[in-house]
Protein backbone atom coordinates (compact mmCIF):
# COMPACT_ATOMS: atom_id res chain seq x y z
CA UNK A 1 0.00 0.00 0.00
CA UNK A 2 2.89 2.36 0.71
CA UNK A 3 3.99 2.45 -2.95
CA UNK A 4 0.43 3.13 -4.06
CA UNK A 5 0.13 5.83 -1.39
CA UNK A 6 3.34 7.47 -2.63
CA UNK A 7 2.05 7.41 -6.21
CA UNK A 8 -1.21 9.07 -5.18
CA UNK A 9 0.71 11.65 -3.13
CA UNK A 10 3.03 12.53 -6.02
CA UNK A 11 0.20 12.66 -8.53
CA UNK A 12 -1.78 14.89 -6.18
CA UNK A 13 1.22 17.20 -5.85
CA UNK A 14 1.40 17.36 -9.65
CA UNK A 15 -2.29 18.35 -9.76
CA UNK A 16 -1.57 21.02 -7.15
CA UNK A 17 1.30 22.60 -9.12
CA UNK A 18 -0.86 25.16 -10.97
CA UNK A 19 -2.30 26.27 -7.61
CA UNK A 20 1.12 26.55 -5.91
CA UNK A 21 2.00 30.06 -7.08
CA UNK A 22 4.15 30.67 -3.98
CA UNK A 23 6.30 27.58 -4.72
CA UNK A 24 5.66 26.09 -1.30
CA UNK A 25 7.49 22.80 -0.70
CA UNK A 26 4.66 20.29 -0.71
CA UNK A 27 4.36 17.61 1.95
CA UNK A 28 1.55 15.56 3.41
CA UNK A 29 1.22 18.22 6.13
CA UNK A 30 0.82 21.14 3.70
CA UNK A 31 -2.44 22.95 4.46
CA UNK A 32 -4.11 23.30 1.07
CA UNK A 33 -5.97 26.54 1.76
CA UNK A 34 -3.65 28.03 4.36
CA UNK A 35 -0.14 27.27 3.11
CA UNK A 36 -0.99 27.53 -0.58
CA UNK A 37 -3.30 30.51 -0.02
CA UNK A 38 -5.92 29.26 -2.45
CA UNK A 39 -9.54 30.27 -2.12
CA UNK A 40 -12.60 28.06 -1.98
CA UNK A 41 -13.26 28.36 -5.73
CA UNK A 42 -9.74 27.12 -6.50
CA UNK A 43 -10.17 24.29 -3.98
CA UNK A 44 -13.33 23.21 -5.82
CA UNK A 45 -11.41 23.35 -9.12
CA UNK A 46 -8.73 21.15 -7.57
CA UNK A 47 -11.30 18.67 -6.26
CA UNK A 48 -12.91 18.48 -9.71
CA UNK A 49 -9.52 17.74 -11.26
CA UNK A 50 -8.86 15.04 -8.67
CA UNK A 51 -12.29 13.50 -9.29
CA UNK A 52 -11.73 13.49 -13.06
CA UNK A 53 -8.20 12.15 -12.77
CA UNK A 54 -9.07 9.33 -10.37
CA UNK A 55 -12.61 8.74 -11.66
CA UNK A 56 -14.05 9.15 -8.19
CA UNK A 57 -16.61 11.38 -6.55
CA UNK A 58 -15.86 13.29 -3.36
CA UNK A 59 -19.10 14.29 -1.62
CA UNK A 60 -19.40 17.95 -0.63
CA UNK A 61 -19.83 17.00 3.03
CA UNK A 62 -16.33 15.45 3.00
CA UNK A 63 -14.62 18.64 1.82
CA UNK A 64 -14.53 20.18 5.29
CA UNK A 65 -12.42 17.22 6.45
CA UNK A 66 -9.78 17.82 3.77
CA UNK A 67 -7.29 20.35 5.11
CA UNK A 68 -3.90 18.94 4.16
CA UNK A 69 -2.48 17.12 1.16
CA UNK A 70 -2.34 14.01 3.36
CA UNK A 71 -6.08 14.35 4.06
CA UNK A 72 -6.73 14.58 0.33
CA UNK A 73 -4.59 11.50 -0.37
CA UNK A 74 -6.51 9.54 2.28
CA UNK A 75 -9.82 10.69 0.80
CA UNK A 76 -8.73 9.60 -2.68
CA UNK A 77 -7.87 6.14 -1.36
CA UNK A 78 -11.15 5.91 0.56
CA UNK A 79 -13.29 6.95 -2.41
CA UNK A 80 -11.35 4.72 -4.82
CA UNK A 81 -12.10 1.74 -2.57
CA UNK A 82 -15.77 2.72 -2.59
CA UNK A 83 -15.84 3.28 1.16
PEPEGI-V280151 format. One record per run of one state. SS is the DSSP state (2 for helix, 1 for strand, 0 for the rest). FROM is the first residue (numbers start at 1). TO is the last residue. If there is no record, write none. Layout:
# PEPEGI-V280151
{{SS FROM TO} {SS FROM TO}}
This chain:
# PEPEGI-V280151
{{0 1 1} {2 2 19} {0 20 30} {1 31 31} {0 32 39} {2 40 54} {0 55 59} {2 60 65} {0 66 67} {1 68 68} {2 69 80} {0 81 83}}
